[in-house]
């Protein structure tokens, strides 16, 4: 059976952009393809990798039917997500109407669609948040997960997050840095974030930080070639603190610099920095 990817998610989040990337990677791509025709499509191309985009505009759209079809085909379900504020901005800039908003504000359509797709998001093999991703970053993520090449480069994705907003489902390795002193309690610098020098200096001065970061480097450094050897081309490391603004952000910045110096293909994302 061919390798099948089913791409779904929020309108405006980047389903079409994801399909274009996958097409460049060698997948045969179909957008808004009716579920009832998928079996016939695969029968015609039994050995060809296929990526199928399905969203709320697709005829006879049903989350339950998509899950059943994904299971029957042993397909990977990919959910493309995005922050509501970013989505509203995208619709405003392009002057597009949200497909579920009709004559109501875009925000109403986004909320309605998020509710409709909640089940799909919870069952997806990969939830990809494009809020802060450039098209270049999007390509890195999709290539890392779904490249058809035997020589694909091993890529490490680094993500900071706040535990108050939940642990990222896509993370392979999760580390909690809430044991470090929290800059939030220093009124002079709490308004800053982990990319600012003052926050970095504050965390560096914590006697627990240097031993932790060196031990963590020593932990993951020998693992990277092993992951690559075993055929895993993409690794996500998530570092969390309470709000995802100070300690986790600085830790990710530190690891990102180190991995680049080691020659590892990597990119970073601060999931909750805006909040």
C-alpha positions in Angstrom: 0.0 0.0 0.0 1.2 3.5 -0.7 2.2 5.9 2.0 -0.9 8.1 2.7 -1.0 11.4 4.5 -4.3 13.1 5.3 -3.9 16.8 6.0 -6.7 18.6 7.8 -7.1 21.5 10.2 -8.3 25.1 10.4 -9.0 27.2 7.3 -6.2 29.7 6.8 -3.8 27.7 9.0 -1.7 26.5 6.1 -3.2 23.3 4.7 -2.6 24.4 1.0 1.0 25.5 1.9 1.7 22.1 3.5 0.4 20.3 0.5 2.7 22.3 -1.8 5.7 21.4 0.4 4.7 17.7 0.3 4.3 17.9 -3.5 7.9 19.2 -3.7 8.9 16.3 -1.5 7.5 13.8 -4.1 4.0 13.2 -2.9 1.0 13.2 -5.3 -1.2 15.9 -3.8 -5.0 16.2 -3.8 -6.8 19.1 -2.2 -10.4 18.9 -0.9 -10.7 15.4 -2.3 -14.0 13.6 -1.4 -13.5 10.7 1.1 -15.5 8.3 -0.9 -13.1 8.5 -3.8 -9.9 7.9 -1.9 -10.0 4.1 -2.2 -10.2 4.2 -5.9 -7.4 6.8 -6.1 -5.0 4.5 -4.1 -5.9 1.5 -6.2 -4.8 3.4 -9.3 -1.5 4.4 -7.8 -0.8 1.5 -5.3 2.9 2.4 -4.8 2.9 6.2 -5.0 3.0 8.3 -1.8 -0.2 10.4 -1.6 -1.1 13.5 0.5 -4.8 14.4 0.6 -6.0 17.8 1.9 -9.5 17.6 3.6 -11.1 20.6 5.4 -14.5 21.8 6.4 -15.3 22.8 2.8 -14.8 19.2 1.5 -18.0 17.5 0.3 -19.6 15.3 3.0 -17.0 16.5 5.5 -17.3 14.5 8.8 -14.6 14.2 11.5 -15.7 10.6 12.3 -15.6 9.6 8.7 -12.1 11.0 8.4 -10.9 9.1 11.4 -12.5 5.9 10.1 -10.9 6.3 6.7 -7.5 7.1 8.2 -7.6 3.9 10.2 -8.7 1.8 7.3 -5.9 3.1 5.1 -3.3 3.1 7.9 -2.8 6.8 7.0 -1.1 9.4 9.0 -3.5 12.2 10.1 -1.8 15.6 10.2 -3.7 18.6 11.8 -2.7 22.1 10.8 -3.4 24.5 13.7 -3.0 28.2 14.3 -3.6 30.9 16.9 -7.0 32.6 16.6 -5.5 36.1 16.5 -3.1 35.1 13.7 -5.9 33.5 11.7 -8.0 36.6 12.0 -5.1 38.7 10.8 -4.6 36.4 7.8 -8.2 36.6 6.8 -8.3 40.4 7.2 -5.1 40.9 5.1 -6.3 38.7 2.3 -9.9 40.0 2.5 -11.2 36.4 2.4 -14.4 35.2 4.1 -14.1 32.4 6.5 -16.0 29.3 5.0 -18.0 28.8 8.2 -18.6 32.5 9.1 -21.1 33.2 6.3 -22.4 36.7 7.1 -20.9 36.7 10.6 -17.5 38.0 11.8 -14.4 35.9 11.0 -13.9 35.2 14.7 -17.3 33.4 14.8 -16.3 31.1 11.9 -12.9 30.3 13.5 -14.6 29.3 16.8 -17.2 27.2 15.0 -14.5 25.4 13.0 -12.3 24.8 16.0 -15.3 23.2 17.8 -16.1 21.1 14.7 -12.5 19.8 14.4 -11.7 19.3 18.0 -11.9 15.5 17.7 -9.6 15.4 14.7 -7.0 17.5 16.6 -7.1 15.2 19.6 -6.6 12.1 17.4 -4.0 13.5 14.9 -0.5 11.8 14.7 1.0 15.3 14.3 -0.4 18.7 15.4 1.5 21.4 13.5 1.0 25.0 14.8 1.9 27.4 12.0 1.3 30.6 14.0 5.0 31.6 14.1 6.3 29.4 11.3 7.7 30.8 8.1 7.3 28.8 4.9 10.9 27.9 5.3 10.3 26.5 8.8 7.2 24.7 7.6 9.2 23.0 5.0 11.8 21.9 7.6 9.1 20.4 9.8 7.3 18.5 7.0 10.6 17.3 5.4 11.8 16.1 8.8 8.7 14.1 9.4 7.7 12.9 5.9 10.7 13.1 3.6 10.8 10.2 1.1 14.6 10.5 0.7 16.9 8.0 2.3 19.4 10.8 2.7 17.2 13.3 4.5 19.1 15.5 7.0 18.4 14.8 10.7 16.7 17.9 12.2 16.1 18.9 15.8 13.2 21.2 16.6 13.4 23.1 19.8 10.3 24.4 21.5 9.7 26.4 24.7 6.3 26.3 26.3 4.4 27.0 29.5 2.9 24.1 31.5 -0.2 26.2 32.2 -1.1 25.9 28.5 -0.3 22.1 28.3 2.6 20.0 27.2 3.1 20.0 23.4 1.8 16.7 21.9 4.4 16.6 19.2 7.3 16.6 21.7 9.7 13.6 21.7 11.7 14.8 24.7 10.2 17.1 27.4 12.2 18.8 30.1 10.8 20.8 33.1 12.9 23.8 34.1 10.6 25.2 36.8 13.3 24.3 39.4 15.2 27.4 38.2 14.7 30.8 39.9 11.8 32.6 38.3 12.4 36.1 36.8 8.7 36.7 37.1 9.1 37.6 40.7 11.6 40.3 40.0 9.5 43.4 39.2 12.3 45.1 37.4 12.6 42.5 34.7 9.4 40.5 34.7 8.1 42.4 31.6 11.1 41.0 29.6 11.4 37.5 28.1 14.0 34.9 27.7 15.5 36.4 24.5 16.5 39.5 26.5 20.0 39.8 27.9 18.8 40.8 31.4 16.8 37.6 31.6 19.7 35.5 30.4 22.0 37.1 33.0 19.4 36.4 35.7 19.1 32.7 34.8 22.9 32.3 34.3 23.4 33.5 37.8 21.2 30.7 39.2 23.7 28.2 40.5 21.6 25.3 39.2 21.5 26.4 35.6 25.0 25.7 34.4 25.1 22.2 35.8 21.7 21.4 34.4 22.4 22.7 30.9 25.7 20.9 30.7 24.2 17.6 31.9 21.3 18.0 29.5 23.8 18.5 26.6 25.7 15.4 27.7 22.5 13.5 27.7 21.2 14.3 24.3 24.5 14.6 22.4 25.1 10.8 22.1 21.4 10.2 21.4 21.3 12.3 18.2 23.4 10.0 16.0 21.5 7.0 17.4 18.1 8.5 16.5 19.5 9.2 13.0 20.9 5.7 12.7 17.6 4.2 13.6 15.9 6.1 10.8 14.3 8.9 12.8 14.9 12.1 10.8 13.2 14.6 13.0 13.3 15.1 16.8 11.4 17.6 18.9 12.7 18.7 22.2 10.4 20.8 24.4 11.5 22.8 27.4 8.8 24.0 29.8 8.4 26.5 32.6 5.3 27.9 34.2 4.3 30.5 31.6 6.7 29.8 28.8 8.1 33.3 28.8 11.4 33.4 30.7 13.3 30.2 31.8 12.2 27.8 29.1 12.8 30.5 26.4 16.3 31.2 27.5 17.1 27.5 27.8 15.9 26.9 24.2 18.0 29.9 23.0 21.0 28.3 24.8 20.4 24.9 23.2 19.8 26.3 19.8 23.1 28.1 19.8 24.9 25.0 21.0 23.4 22.7 18.4 24.2 25.1 15.6 27.8 25.1 16.7 27.7 21.3 16.6 26.6 21.4 13.0 23.1 20.0 13.7 20.2 21.2 11.5 17.9 22.9 14.0 15.2 25.5 14.4 13.4 27.0 17.4 10.0 28.1 18.4 8.7 29.8 21.5 5.1 28.5 21.6 3.7 30.7 24.4 5.9 33.7 24.3 3.1 36.0 23.1 0.9 35.0 26.0 
